[in-house]
């Protein structure tokens, strides 16, 4: 399993410009083969900070996601907003154990 975790910081008010595109991105991505979970969440202390969490069955599934039409549409929407920073990390989840 692959795990992606990170954040995206947008300039004040910019997320509202892409909120609909983000909702579509999340919904479409969660329907992809090999996607275990995909989510965006606004930080409760900073609504312009978006938390990103993803889990994928394989590198192939993640690569297919990168080539999807909804990824291209989301990237196009994101081109119109001002970003202040971003950080994404890819982890290999070799040993997975449910805690709750």
C-alpha positions as CSV (number, residue, x, y, z in Angstrom):
1,X,0.0,0.0,0.0
2,X,1.1,3.6,-0.7
3,X,0.2,6.4,1.6
4,X,0.3,10.1,0.7
5,X,0.0,12.7,3.3
6,X,0.5,16.5,3.1
7,X,-0.9,19.9,2.9
8,X,-1.6,22.7,0.4
9,X,-1.6,26.4,1.6
10,X,-3.6,28.8,-0.6
11,X,-3.8,32.5,-0.3
12,X,-6.7,33.9,1.7
13,X,-10.0,33.1,0.1
14,X,-8.6,31.1,-2.8
15,X,-10.0,27.7,-1.9
16,X,-13.5,29.0,-2.4
17,X,-12.6,29.4,-6.1
18,X,-11.8,25.7,-6.5
19,X,-14.0,24.1,-3.9
20,X,-16.4,22.6,-6.5
21,X,-13.5,21.3,-8.5
22,X,-12.0,19.8,-5.3
23,X,-15.3,18.0,-4.5
24,X,-15.4,16.6,-8.0
25,X,-11.8,15.5,-7.7
26,X,-12.3,13.7,-4.4
27,X,-15.5,12.0,-5.6
28,X,-14.1,10.8,-8.9
29,X,-10.8,9.7,-7.4
30,X,-12.5,7.6,-4.7
31,X,-14.2,5.7,-7.6
32,X,-10.8,4.8,-9.2
33,X,-9.6,1.2,-9.3
34,X,-6.9,0.9,-6.7
35,X,-7.9,3.9,-4.6
36,X,-8.4,2.9,-1.0
37,X,-9.2,6.4,0.2
38,X,-8.7,10.0,-1.0
39,X,-9.6,13.1,0.9
40,X,-9.1,16.8,1.3
41,X,-10.0,18.6,4.5
42,X,-9.8,22.2,5.5
43,X,-7.8,22.8,8.6
44,X,-10.0,23.9,11.5
45,X,-7.7,26.7,12.5
46,X,-6.8,27.9,8.9
47,X,-9.5,27.5,6.2
48,X,-6.9,28.2,3.5
49,X,-4.8,25.2,4.6
50,X,-5.9,22.0,2.9
51,X,-4.9,18.6,4.4
52,X,-4.5,15.8,1.9
53,X,-4.7,12.1,2.7
54,X,-4.5,9.3,0.2
55,X,-4.1,5.5,0.2
56,X,-3.4,3.5,-2.9
57,X,-3.2,-0.3,-3.6
58,X,-0.2,0.1,-5.9
59,X,2.2,2.3,-7.8
60,X,0.3,1.5,-11.0
61,X,-3.0,2.7,-9.5
62,X,-1.4,5.9,-8.4
63,X,0.2,6.4,-11.8
64,X,-3.2,5.9,-13.5
65,X,-4.7,8.5,-11.2
66,X,-2.0,11.0,-12.3
67,X,-3.2,10.5,-15.9
68,X,-6.9,10.7,-15.2
69,X,-9.2,13.3,-16.8
70,X,-10.4,14.5,-13.4
71,X,-6.8,15.1,-12.3
72,X,-6.2,17.2,-15.5
73,X,-9.4,19.2,-14.8
74,X,-8.4,19.8,-11.2
75,X,-4.9,20.9,-12.2
76,X,-6.4,23.3,-14.6
77,X,-8.7,24.8,-11.9
78,X,-5.7,25.0,-9.5
79,X,-3.8,27.0,-12.1
80,X,-6.1,29.9,-11.4
81,X,-5.4,30.2,-7.7
82,X,-2.5,31.6,-5.7
83,X,-0.6,29.1,-3.6
84,X,1.6,29.9,-0.7
85,X,3.1,26.5,-0.2
86,X,2.7,22.8,-0.4
87,X,4.2,19.6,0.9
88,X,3.3,16.0,0.0
89,X,5.0,12.8,1.3
90,X,4.7,9.3,-0.1
91,X,5.1,6.5,2.3
92,X,5.2,2.7,1.7
93,X,2.7,1.0,4.0
94,X,4.4,-2.4,4.3
95,X,2.9,-3.3,7.6
96,X,-0.7,-2.2,8.2
97,X,-2.6,-2.9,11.4
98,X,-6.0,-1.4,12.3
99,X,-6.0,0.3,15.6
100,X,-9.7,1.1,16.0
